[in-house]
């Protein structure tokens, strides 16, 4: 006997709303991160993905909260005992 197929409901609209963070808000989210360090990571291409809604030369830089969390989690380091 097979289990009945259950139709999944779509996520509520609020759950799919992206939250954008300023560099200062990113630093509040990541302990020890500074705006200068985040800028250096951005310039070297080693930091999290970001958005420039005012164009490449614009002064506004935004980060998706989900991208920040993914970037931090991708940098996970395990000890030998955890391997």
N, C-alpha and C positions, 0 to 999 in steps of 0.2 A: 504494500500500500504506500503510495507516495503522498508527501505532505501537500496540502493545498497551496496554490500560488497566492501570495499576498501582494497586493498592489501597494507600492510605497507612495506616500503623500509627498508632494514637493515641499521643500523647506519654506518656512514663512519668509516673506520679503525682508523683514528686519534682520534675519539671520544671514542673509546674503549681502547685506550692506557692508561695503568696505569701509574701514576706518583708516584715515590717512594721518600720519604723524609728522610733526616738524622735527628737525634734528634735536632740539632740546627735549622733546617728548620721547624720542628714541633713547636718549641718555638717561631719562628717568626710568625707562623700561629695562635697560641693561645696566646693572650695577658696575660702577667703575669706568663706564664709557664717558668720554668727554666729546664736546662738539668738535674740538680740534682734531681729536683722534678719528672721529667719524669722517671728517673732511679729508684727512690723509688717506683713509681707507677708500673713500670714494675716488680720490684723485689717482690712486694706484690701481684701481679696478679690483680691489680685494674685499670691498665692503658689500653690504646688501644692495639689492636693486633699488633704484630710486626714480622719482619722477621730477621733471622740470616743466611744470605747466606754463611757465612764462618764457619758455624757449631756452636754448643752450646757454645763452649769456644772461638769462634772467636770474634774479636773486632768490627765487622761491624754490626750495628743495623739499620734496615730500617723500615719505616712505609709507608703504602699505604695512599695517601692523602684522598681517599674515606673513608678508615677506621677511620681516624682521625675525619673527618667531622661527620660520623655516631656516633662515640663515644661521641663527644661533644654534638650533638643533643640528644642523649639518656640520657644525664645528665640534661636535661631541668627541671627546677623547676618552678612551677606556684604559684602565690600568691592566697590567699583566694578569692580575688575579681575576679580573672581570672577563677576560678574553675567552 
